[in-house]
Amino acid sequence: MGHFMIDQCADTSGVVLISIQLTGSGNYSVWSRSMRIAILGRNKLGLIDGKCRKDGFGPNLTDLWERCNAIVLSWIMNCVSKELLGGIVYSTDACSVWGDLKERFDKTDGSRIFQLHREIVTLVQESRGFVEFMKQQKLLQFLMGLNETYEQARSQILMLVPLLSVNQAYSMMIERESQRVIANSARKNVANLEIAALMTARQVPSKFKRDWNAQCDHCKMMGHTKANCYRLIGYLSNFRFKKKVGQQNDPYEKE
């Protein structure tokens, strides 16, 4: 007589033991192996391999056996596809259901071997498509990681046919970044020159700027007052006299 027990926390009918659902011969081997390990871990393997039969227990343990059997049966039903569920939902013996599924789907005949080889060949033929798919996924992940500064470049890359590899896209971005740095540097230099010119203009003393509405009482020339007359206060070092035909010398004219 086999021994089993019920864990009040884990042994319930609603538990899904494994993430794989049995669909047929294609995944029976993996499904069966996974289920056996999960059921063994819950000390209920005897209910599917025939070692814990109902007739091996006395009257006092019959109800406990029925409960354990129902729990294991529900675990099996929770891990098969909807198409297979209809054939076992009315069964009452977990061991019988397990044996029936093994008989139906545990196939290793010539037709199954042929099917496996054909799937391998198909997989090899489709591997190139998978490689292209992964290439696109990597490119998209790279582009999504860029900030909004590269929005225009990102749009241009996505329009290219065929799509670039990640390395090609990265090289393009590096080139764009270099061009952007050069352009920013040029704009900065122009701005610095403009600021320097403005500062130079501001350094000219305001008293030497012309006021064309004023007339000097000393030299009678227009454009300055007596207080700013060079003949009285002195000439700037960078000014030279320039004489125009038929006119007097104007100390405010540069040569």
Sequence and secondary structure as in RCSB ss.txt:
>XXXX:A:sequence
MGHFMIDQCADTSGVVLISIQLTGSGNYSVWSRSMRIAILGRNKLGLIDGKCRKDGFGPNLTDLWERCNAIVLSW
IMNCVSKELLGGIVYSTDACSVWGDLKERFDKTDGSRIFQLHREIVTLVQESRGFVEFMKQQKLLQFLMGLNETY
EQARSQILMLVPLLSVNQAYSMMIERESQRVIANSARKNVANLEIAALMTARQVPSKFKRDWNAQCDHCKMMGHT
KANCYRLIGYLSNFRFKKKVGQQNDPYEKE
>XXXX:A:secstr
       TTT  TT    S  B SGGGHHHHHHHHHHHHHHTT THHHHSSS GGGS GGGHHHHHHHHHHHHHH
HHHTB HHHHTTTTT   HHHHHHHHHHHH   SHHHHHHHHHHHHHHHHHHHHHHHHHHHHHHHHHHHTS GGG
HHHHHHHHHSSS   HHHHHHHHHHHHHHHHHHHHHHHHHHHHHHHHHHHHHTS GGGS EEEEE TTT  EES 
GGG HHHH   TT      TTS   TT   
